[in-house]
Amino acid sequence: MELFSHTWLPFIYLYGFGGILFFLGIIITVKAGSFDLNRITHKKWMWVLLFGFVWYLMMHALMTWAALGIISVYTVPIVLLGMAAVFIAVTLMLKRILKA
Amino acid sequence: MQTFHNIGTSTDWIVMVVYFMVIMLFGSYFGRYTKNTSDFFFGGRRFSWWLITMSIVATGVGSHSFVKYSAKGFEHGISSSMTYLNDWFFIPFFMFGWLPIIVYSKVRSIPEYFEKRFSPSARFLATILLLLYMIGYIGIGFLTLGKAVIPMLPEAFTIFGITLPVTLMGAIIVIAIITGIYITFGGQTAVIFTDLLQGFILLFAGMLLFFFGITYLGGFDIFWNLLPMEWKLPLADFNQPSNFNFVGIFWQDAIAGSIGFLFMNQGLIMRFMACKNVNEGRKAAAVNILFILPISAIVVGNAGWVGKAISVASPHIVSPTVSPDQIFVVVANIIASPGMFGFIMAALTAALMSTVDTLINATAAIFINDVYRPVRLFLKRMTVSDIERDRKELRAARYASIGVTAFGVLAVLAFKNFPTVYEAHGYFHSTLTPPLVVGIFLGVFWKRFTPAAVITTFVGGVALMILGARYPGILIAPFDHGIEMNQAHPYSYIRALYNTLACSVAAVLVTITTRLQVKIISIIRKGQNKKIIMNAIIGLSIVLFFVVLLNISNIYIQCLSTAYILILVPLAVTYFVKYDETINTNGLTAGSINIARRLFKGDEPNDLVGEKVIVHFKQVEGDENVVHFSNEEMTTMKAKTGDLVYLSDKRKWMGGLKSIHSVFGSPHNQTGTVYITPSQFKHGLFVEGKLLDAEKEM
């Protein structure tokens, strides 16, 4: 239980409260019209926003697993670099598709 | 607790002096591009995202980070820099709410937004709160700088037989003088370019230190295995100990701190305002938070982690009792060779100066925009000539920078008694950010939020916060999530939750009772004694605020006074402030961004996606407000006469330093050439014979 308060409880709290705020931010700005998904450049930003959320969630989860010895610490940078590569590839692809 | 002096060699000092001279020369070179107050404060709104991203690194990372995160890294491990990884939650609000509003509404400072959105009285109160916040931030910066250099200095200097002890405040005053001189003559362009260089150097120096640390310990596996399991976890324990717990830091940093940093740090806002357009600002924010901040988290905390590993393996080399705020310097000295240690220390102190410079520049901007100009306007001393006015403002801005530096040094006194810089900064954030954070946030995202509500947030919210600070065991304890109350510094972090809630409750209650306030005021207006009644309400509100502020009487009377403040202040504001929701929110809320864009352009925005073009330029006399492209290029850019255009030197690495914003004039037939006036040529700092990039903005 003590370990839980140092590992997954803060993780759940962070992404629970943080997640509510994050998705509320998207909903409010879309409803307000300032985040206009009909505009090409804004569509690309939706991908960036969602990726960012998953990126940080994965970062914290991987680091917690590494600290607990469940995965090797070297797995953390490998997975994150893989995610960054996917992000760059998809962003560039979206740029081309949206331009066309 | 073990403290140090005289760390480092003469080689290190030589390296540090050379580094500072190079940085100052670099900044001075770009300082020559400062021609008016717009350049001095905003860098002329022309820079590319990558330049702003790197310059934000030096502002964010430099800000007391090395010292405070290394300290917590030594005490608690990798979770020390968890605050670097929690800024993403508010990014939708920032990218699609606040950022476009500040750019399109052309506000020059945050208090100016409050005047446009609410009233001049809201601006006045916001100016006071923001100046307190900024000066406090400068104070924290100076405190960190002092703590960083003290271990390198001897305990005393002897000059002409007189022994002068080296004290923290003495070191800070000398640092403040050097910092003040630099910012006074540089301006924002100089700061941006100096920060660009320092951003790269900082990341390099921090990673170099980590590499040296790992090498010193014998490899990454040894380092990792030496750390106790708790030190490897990325997040702190949920609610203990009281000086470093997850939930307190979440509310203090991820909520109040992130909104504070993104929404009300005038220094950061000015960086985004220096971007060439809103989309570049979004890119700068996204790249910085997604990729640079995780690297920065390693850069700023690793000295503490390495220090902990050394203290486990060799406690005689790094004692577990080393003063946490000195661990960065101690570890750097152990693992880096002479000269290299000087370089790392120079990078650290120069970056800290960079942060302080940015804040001083930003605070001076607030002073000019929200104090100097309104006062001159009130005294009817506005000079006729724009050039003359700008010259005077630039001079006033430089004097303001000196004044702000002096107040920043005085602010150190409020923070120097905290055990570590981390706690001082946490307490500062928790205490000073909530009223403005709530005011900005609800102002942008809630159209119904009224001047009465924002002013009550500033007055009544602050009264509630004072009560919380005075009676933490009663008022903050219900929100403490099980955190033990430290009697010396009660609830340094979790007080952010109480303070934010207190301000939010005041704001929401007043907003939803707007009709009732209007009804009461309309009854008062019909009476014959309306002026007497309203003056009595204002007088009573002031007296009640001082009852709370000066701790007069007991808790019950003070709580009752606060309740009356929450009732009386909205009535006074409703009576005196003229406010039309439709007019005052136009272009100033997230729901009216399209109106803001239209107002910014002066016409309907053209969102057709065109292509960039590369052109030669030709100087011709004509209208200073427009540039003329050929029909063919206008078609490629999908632009029409009256649209906004951004012209920059084709050399991408210049990052927009040589550029202008203008408007498409009537087209001509000379394909491949844009006609600009000699004045535009001069303002854009263009070079004869060099090609220009052109893109339609909207």
Boltz contact constraints between the chains, C-beta under 6 A:
constraints:
  - contact:
      token1: [A, 5]
      token2: [B, 237]
      max_distance: 6.0
  - contact:
      token1: [A, 5]
      token2: [B, 238]
      max_distance: 6.0
  - contact:
      token1: [A, 6]
      token2: [B, 233]
      max_distance: 6.0
  - contact:
      token1: [A, 6]
      token2: [B, 237]
      max_distance: 6.0
  - contact:
      token1: [A, 9]
      token2: [B, 238]
      max_distance: 6.0
  - contact:
      token1: [A, 10]
      token2: [B, 235]
      max_distance: 6.0
  - contact:
      token1: [A, 10]
      token2: [B, 238]
      max_distance: 6.0
  - contact:
      token1: [A, 10]
      token2: [B, 246]
      max_distance: 6.0
  - contact:
      token1: [A, 18]
      token2: [B, 89]
      max_distance: 6.0
  - contact:
      token1: [A, 21]
      token2: [B, 89]
      max_distance: 6.0
  - contact:
      token1: [A, 22]
      token2: [B, 89]
      max_distance: 6.0
  - contact:
      token1: [A, 25]
      token2: [B, 92]
      max_distance: 6.0
  - contact:
      token1: [A, 25]
      token2: [B, 93]
      max_distance: 6.0
  - contact:
      token1: [A, 26]
      token2: [B, 92]
      max_distance: 6.0
  - contact:
      token1: [A, 28]
      token2: [B, 445]
      max_distance: 6.0
  - contact:
      token1: [A, 29]
      token2: [B, 92]
      max_distance: 6.0
  - contact:
      token1: [A, 29]
      token2: [B, 96]
      max_distance: 6.0
  - contact:
      token1: [A, 29]
      token2: [B, 97]
      max_distance: 6.0
  - contact:
      token1: [A, 29]
      token2: [B, 590]
      max_distance: 6.0
  - contact:
      token1: [A, 32]
      token2: [B, 590]
      max_distance: 6.0
  - contact:
      token1: [A, 32]
      token2: [B, 591]
      max_distance: 6.0
  - contact:
      token1: [A, 34]
      token2: [B, 96]
      max_distance: 6.0
  - contact:
      token1: [A, 34]
      token2: [B, 590]
      max_distance: 6.0
  - contact:
      token1: [A, 34]
      token2: [B, 593]
      max_distance: 6.0
  - contact:
      token1: [A, 35]
      token2: [B, 96]
      max_distance: 6.0
  - contact:
      token1: [A, 40]
      token2: [B, 609]
      max_distance: 6.0
  - contact:
      token1: [A, 48]
      token2: [B, 286]
      max_distance: 6.0
  - contact:
      token1: [A, 49]
      token2: [B, 92]
      max_distance: 6.0
  - contact:
      token1: [A, 52]
      token2: [B, 88]
      max_distance: 6.0
  - contact:
      token1: [A, 52]
      token2: [B, 290]
      max_distance: 6.0
  - contact:
      token1: [A, 56]
      token2: [B, 85]
      max_distance: 6.0
  - contact:
      token1: [A, 56]
      token2: [B, 88]
      max_distance: 6.0
  - contact:
      token1: [A, 60]
      token2: [B, 234]
      max_distance: 6.0
  - contact:
      token1: [A, 63]
      token2: [B, 234]
      max_distance: 6.0
  - contact:
      token1: [A, 67]
      token2: [B, 232]
      max_distance: 6.0
  - contact:
      token1: [A, 67]
      token2: [B, 233]
      max_distance: 6.0
  - contact:
      token1: [A, 73]
      token2: [B, 224]
      max_distance: 6.0
